[in-house]
């Protein structure tokens, strides 16, 4: 497919890449998708990187059809609770990570199509900047809109590429005879995918953020695309766009609330207190009575009471319903521990077995709560 981009003869960035005829054969034409060549360098490299990352995931044991949340996060997916805790690089790595083989194939096809249209005209520098900047913007939009969603995929940046192209179609940079048909096909693609994303399970925020950023970048490219003899204007435009995007992203990054991150930090405190309080059960059988009682009064009971305070504070955060339910069970677990420790203290202090039955009752309830919590990813 050729496009009626206007350009001056002999200028590198105005040259449209040749379209290979079917004479090369279907196999050869397919392989050329992944091979950089003049006028089409960046997009095949990006496609190859996405495929390599996915291949490494599969080799490491990740499910090819539906990777689980733990694996996606381990490979660099975007998630507010982690990204906002200093792991800003996930804004970029998530653009090269996919949630299954079908997700990868659909995105790479869409990227190839728009890349083949755009890269020969924009050139290497502009296409790299457009992909990365729209990808970062899409990731930031996802963080801003989604509190508890794990996001991954190149689709935000791909929508950005389509946004760049849509802005081009509003100008005389594209031959008038080609504008209507191209605009219709691109608009249908974008509109359908955004409407489809409203069904749920799709990060539409990233799509829309990438698209709008792409439209803005496309308009920003107009002056340098019209003035081919002023290469400094191209580099100045890219530098300014990068500065604006990174600065705006940094501001949003610092201002976004991160209750999930706060929750994780509080639960780490709880885990440390729990481990210390449970130290009673690790003491030798011949431990002197005074030491056992001290362990209960200095580490055990204060630890469980402080744990209740921490979990209660965590439960006031803006969390998903399942975490609030989990917190209730943890609070019940701590309360059972306090009752058990109080009876253990009496049993040791009074040197009697009369509390054994009651202690056993609380221990069985504790085991039941632990089993229930472990059934929901533990605590």
Order of alpha helices (4+ residues) and beta strands (2+ residues): alpha-alpha-alpha-alpha-alpha-alpha-alpha-alpha-alpha-alpha-alpha-alpha-alpha-alpha-alpha-alpha
